[in-house]
Amino acid sequence: MKKILTLSVILLFAMQLMATPMYSIFKNTTDFQNEYVKNALMVDLEGASYQQLLQDAPSDLIVEIPLTNNLTIKVELAENQILSDDFMVTGKTTDGEQPFNYQPGLYYKGKIVGHPNSWAAISFFDNEIIGVVSFNSGSGNFVIGHYQPDDNYAATAHIIYSDTQLLIQNNFDCHTNSINSLPQNPISPTSQSMTNSCSRPLEIYIEGDYAVYTNNNSNLTTATNFITGFFQCFSNDLRK
């Protein structure tokens, strides 16, 4: 009976994977290094497959991602709603703050197939991907990002690297652990106010400075892609 049950679970899992659409969205993988990263992989988007993904906008999907020339993984993803229904973007100009018509990307979170302790957070935009994939092991976090086009690489070129291979110091730090004082009279978890406050999503305001704007080709859409894509990776950590 146990063998039959195990076999049924395996077959059910296999059928589920077969029903989930799979996309191969990268091509032309080449080794890459510069003064910022020791070992990385430069890839290009597979145009037809990537545009199909954007058009389908599936609630669940599997993507193949090359981490090295010898290792390609499959990542199972599910839609991750990080933006509220009344989400809006504004830009500050000489005329003051003006609303901006922003088209959000597709935001997903998930795991590496065959690695239950792994995690992934990937955002898909028009010709741009922002994401992080981690085995939760000593291999570090694999970062996927758009590479600024130059004479050697096309506008759709992306770089994939492990943060353990960075040659520069990562100065990002979350200071929440530095909070060493708590309220003297915390709200009781059973109080009505606590129940009401926890039943609604937390709304967050994010402001990008001028450097974020200029570092993203002085383009408000690209800058907002960067902010929402970064927040998507961060929100994946918050929701664990």
Residue pairs with C-beta under 8 A, 6 or more apart in sequence:
17 62
17 76
17 113
20 60
20 61
20 62
20 76
21 56
21 58
21 60
21 61
21 62
22 61
22 62
22 63
22 64
22 74
23 49
23 50
23 52
23 53
23 61
23 62
23 63
23 64
24 46
24 49
24 63
24 64
25 45
25 46
25 49
25 50
25 53
25 63
25 64
25 129
26 43
26 44
26 45
26 46
26 64
26 65
26 66
26 158
27 43
27 44
27 45
27 46
28 43
28 44
29 41
29 42
29 43
29 66
29 69
30 41
30 42
30 43
31 39
31 40
31 41
31 42
31 69
32 40
32 41
32 42
32 159
33 39
33 40
35 167
36 166
36 167
36 168
37 159
37 161
37 165
37 166
37 167
38 165
38 166
38 167
39 161
39 162
39 165
40 159
40 160
40 161
40 165
41 66
41 67
41 68
41 69
41 159
41 160
41 161
42 147
42 153
42 157
42 158
42 159
43 66
43 157
43 158
43 159
43 160
44 154
44 156
44 157
44 158
45 127
45 129
45 156
45 158
47 156
50 124
50 127
53 61
53 63
53 106
53 124
54 106
54 124
54 126
57 106
58 79
59 78
59 79
60 76
60 77
60 78
60 79
61 76
61 77
61 108
62 74
62 75
62 76
62 77
62 113
63 74
63 75
63 77
63 122
64 72
64 73
64 74
64 75
65 72
65 73
65 74
65 75
65 133
65 142
65 144
65 160
66 72
66 160
67 73
67 133
67 142
67 160
67 162
73 112
73 113
73 133
74 112
74 113
74 114
75 110
75 111
75 112
75 113
75 120
75 122
75 133
76 110
76 111
76 112
76 113
77 108
77 109
77 110
77 120
77 122
78 108
78 109
78 110
79 106
79 107
79 108
80 107
80 108
80 109
80 121
80 232
80 235
80 236
81 107
82 107
82 228
82 231
82 232
82 235
83 104
83 107
83 228
84 201
84 203
87 104
88 99
88 102
89 99
89 100
89 102
89 220
89 224
90 97
90 98
90 99
90 100
91 97
91 98
91 100
91 220
92 98
100 220
100 224
102 220
102 221
102 224
103 126
103 221
104 228
105 123
105 124
105 125
105 126
105 225
105 228
105 229
106 123
106 124
106 125
107 123
107 228
107 232
108 120
108 121
108 122
108 123
108 124
109 119
109 120
109 121
109 122
109 232
109 236
109 239
110 119
110 120
110 122
111 118
111 119
111 120
112 118
112 120
112 133
112 135
115 135
115 136
117 135
117 136
118 133
118 134
118 135
118 136
119 133
119 134
119 136
119 236
119 240
120 131
120 132
120 133
120 134
120 236
121 131
121 132
121 232
121 233
121 235
121 236
122 129
122 130
122 131
122 132
122 133
122 144
122 232
123 129
123 130
123 131
123 225
123 228
123 229
123 232
125 225
125 229
127 155
127 156
128 146
128 222
128 225
129 144
129 145
129 146
129 158
130 144
130 145
130 146
130 225
130 226
130 229
130 230
130 232
130 233
131 143
131 144
131 145
131 229
131 233
132 141
132 142
132 143
132 144
132 233
132 236
133 141
133 142
133 144
134 140
134 141
134 142
138 164
139 162
139 164
140 162
140 163
140 164
140 165
141 162
141 163
142 160
142 161
142 162
142 163
143 159
143 160
143 161
143 162
143 163
144 158
144 159
144 160
145 158
145 159
146 157
146 158
147 153
147 157
147 158
147 159
149 155
149 157
163 170
187 193
187 194
188 194
204 231
206 227
206 231
208 223
208 224
208 226
208 227
212 223
212 226
212 227
213 219
213 220
213 223
215 223
216 222
216 223
216 225
216 226
